[in-house]
Structure formats: C-alpha cells, structure tokens
Amino acid sequence: MRRNGLVAFALGIMLSLPAVAGVLPKREGMAEVSPGLWVDLAAKPETIARIRRDISGAERSVAKALGGIMRPEWRVCTTRACDRRNGYGPRGMTYGYSIVTITSQGARSAGVFSHELTHVTLHAAIPPLGMLTGALPIWMDEGAAVLISGEPVQAADPAACKGRQVPLPRNHREFSRRSGVKGEGALALYVASTCAVRGWLAQGNTLRDMLPQLQQKGRLP
C-alpha cells in the first residue's frame, strides 16, 4: 500500500470514514462564521443567515425522525470557485461523523443539509471500525437519508418504488462506481436504497429504531 493510501486508511479508522472518502477535505477561502460552521468568504450575509436556518431546520428534522442528532463541522461553498478550490464534488459529502462538505449547488437546497446530517447521526452510532466492516449497509444509510430529507426528490416519491429496481449497492465503493463520474447512475441507486428501507419499515420497524439497534447490536438491519 502506498504512503498516501496508508494515510487515508489511518484517517478512515480515526474518523470512521467511508473507504471511498479518502483524505480530509479542504476549507480554503472559508471563514468560521459560527462555531462549527465554515462558509465561503464570498457568501453574502443573507446567504449565511439562510444556511444557518437550513442547518437548524435539518437538526429539528433529523432529531424528530431518529430521536437524536450529532453535530458535525460544516464546510459550505456558495460559489463554483470555492467548489473548485476545495475539490468539492457531489452536492453534499459526509466524512464519518465529523465533517460535512456542501457545494454551491447543494447549499441552495435545505434538503441536502438534512440528508447529510442523517448520515452524520447514523455514523456516530456505529461502533469503532463499523464503517469499514459494513455495520451500516450503504443502501440503508442512503435510503434513510432520502426518507428523512426528501432529497433527492425523485427518490423520495413512493411512486418510484412501483418500477423495477436496480440491484442494491453492496458498499460505498460500489455506490461511487455505479453512480458514474457525473452522477448519471446515482438516482437509480437512491431509488433502490429508499425502496429497500421502505420495505424494512413495512416489517414493523421505525426510523427511531435505527440508533438504538446500531448502539446495542452494533449493526443494521
């Protein structure tokens, strides 16, 4: 294993990062506007105020759905220049339970904040090394985030489950590979994952069962 691979693996163990996350994201050209919230220096005051409201709304939504929350460090871009400077790709990306990055596109949707905060809260309940051993299947992680946040909208629509589903992704690496370079395959994976979680809920489980089961059993489902 190359040196940078060893570094990424060590960081993954320390922060319970998904294997595909790699090293920690940058926050160049950002300022900490409040504890735990870093925002693009180009952001206007009204944009920062909206971001704060979206995060507060996400905290309420996730706490209501799961019965608790974990507060990460947020790193939010509001311009494409910021996205490029820091190498932010998807609209939102969660790094274990410690850091969330939001791109300029993602920052325009309140649902993206709720989606990523769901990941953070679930990851925080996983035992050490759990992200590396599959304690929380990627389909359950993503499906729960879609149901709680309503994002992506198409995947959150119950009608989407009436069609034929693609096979569930087995891990983060496969989810990333099948999503494609430009994310062209991601929606089908979100739909399949969300429908699978709906099936789990139909068996008598609830979203509020997720944190206790992870904490007590060490894995889901």
N, C-alpha and C positions, 0 to 999 in steps of 0.2 A: 504493500500500500504506500502511495506517495505521501510526502510530508503534509501537503495541503489536505489530503484525504484523511490523514490521522488527526489533523486539527479539527476538521469538520466533524469527524466521528466523536472526538472528545467533547466538543461543544454540544453535540447532539445528546450525549449522555448527561451532561450537566443541566441542560435546559429541557430535556425530553422532547427534542425537536424531531419532526418527521425526517426520515432518511434523505428525502429529496431537498430539504431546506437549505443544506449547505451551511456556509458561514453566516454570521450575523449581518443583518442589513445595515447600510449606512444611513446617516441622518445629516448629510452635508447641506448647508444652506438652510438650516432649520433653526428655530428658536423654541425654547421651552416656555410656552405661554401660560402654563399652569402645571403643577406637579404631575408628572407622568404624561403630559401632552406636548409633543413636539410638532410644530406646524411650519410649513413652507414660509420663508421670510417674505415672499411676495404676497402672502394672503392678506386680504383687507380685514379690518376689524369686524365688519358684519359677517364675513365668511368664517372667521374664527368663532364668533358667537354662535353661528349655526352649527358648526362642528361640535361645539360643547353641548348644544341642545341634542344633537343626534346621539352623542355618546351617553348622555343622561337618559334619553329615551331607550337606548339599547340596554342600559343597565336595568331599567324597570322591566322591559320585555323579557329579558333572559332570566332575571330573578323570579318573575312570576311563573315562567314556564318550567324552569329547572329547580326552583327552590333555593337558589343561591347564585352568586357570581364571583368571579375572580377578576381583579382589575389589573390589566397589563400596562405596559408603556405603549402609548400610541405614537406613531410617526406618520404624519399625514401630509401628502403633497397636494397642492392646489393648482399647479401648473405642469405642463408637459416637460418643461425644462427641469423641474425638480424630479420628475419621474426618471428622466434620462440620467441626471446627475447621480442619483442614488441607485439606479438599476432596478427600480420597482417595475414589475411586470403585470401580474393579474390585478384586478381591481382591489382585492384585499388579500393579504397573506398573513397567516398566524404562525409564529415561531414558538412552539411549545405552549407555555402559559405565561411567557414573559413579555413578548413583543408582538405588536400588530402593525403592519405597514398598510397604508391606504394610498392608492394612486389618485391622480387628479380626477379621473373618471369615477372611481369608486367614491370619492369624497362628495359627489353630487347625489348619492343615494343613501338615505338613512338606513335602509335595509342592509347595506353592506356592513355597517358598524355592528348591527345585531347579529349578522351571520358570523362575523369573525369573533365576536365576544362569546358566542355559543361555543365555538371551538376552544377558546381560551379556558372557559369554565369547565368544560368536559376534560380537557387535557390536565388541568390542575388536580382532578380527582383520580387520575391514573397513577398506579404505583410506579416507583422508580424503574426506568428502562421499559415501561409499558408501551411507549410509542414505538419502540424498536422490536417488541415481541408480539404486536398485534392485539394488545388487550382491548383496544377500541377499534373495531373494523372501520376502514375508511368510509364504507357505504353508510354506516350508522352515524359516524361523525358528520358527514356531509348532509345526510338526509335529515337529521335533527336540526342542523343549522338552517336548512331551507325551510322546514316547517315553522320554526320559531321566528325567522326573519321575513319570510315571504319573498326571499331573494335567492336565486333568480325567479322572477315572477312565473315564467312558463313552467318551471319545475314544481312550484308550489301549488299549481292548479290541480285539484283532484282529478279532473278530466284527463290529465296527461297519463294517468295510470290505466286508462282503458285500452291504450295501444300496446303493441308488442315492445317489450323492454330489451335493451342490450344486456349482456352478462354483467353482473356486479364487478366492480374493480376489487382486486384482492389486497392491494396495498397502495401507499402513496406514490410509489414509483410507477406502478401501472396506471394509476389515475392520471398522473402527469403525462405519461407517454401517450395514452389513448386520447387525452384532451387535445393533443396536437400543438404545434408551435404557436399558432394563432388562436388556440382555444376553440377550434371548429368542432371538436368532438366532445367538449365539456358538457353541453346541455343534456345530451343523451345520458351521460353518466350521472348528472344531478337528478334527472327524472327517475332513473332506475333506482338510485340510492334512496330518494324520497319515497318512492312507492314501496320499497322494501321496509322502510321504517313504519310506514302506514300499516303494512301487514303485521309488523311486530306489535304495534299499538292495538290492532284489531284482536290480538290474542289475549287482551285484558291488561296489557302493560300501559304505563303512562310515562310521559316525558319526565315527570318528577321521580320516577323510579331509577333514572339513569345514574344520577350522582351517588345515591346510596349503594346501588349494585356495584359500581366501579370501586367505591371505597371499601365495601365489605367483601365482595367476591374477587375484586381485582381485575375484572374483565366484563365485557358485554359481547353479545347478548346473553 
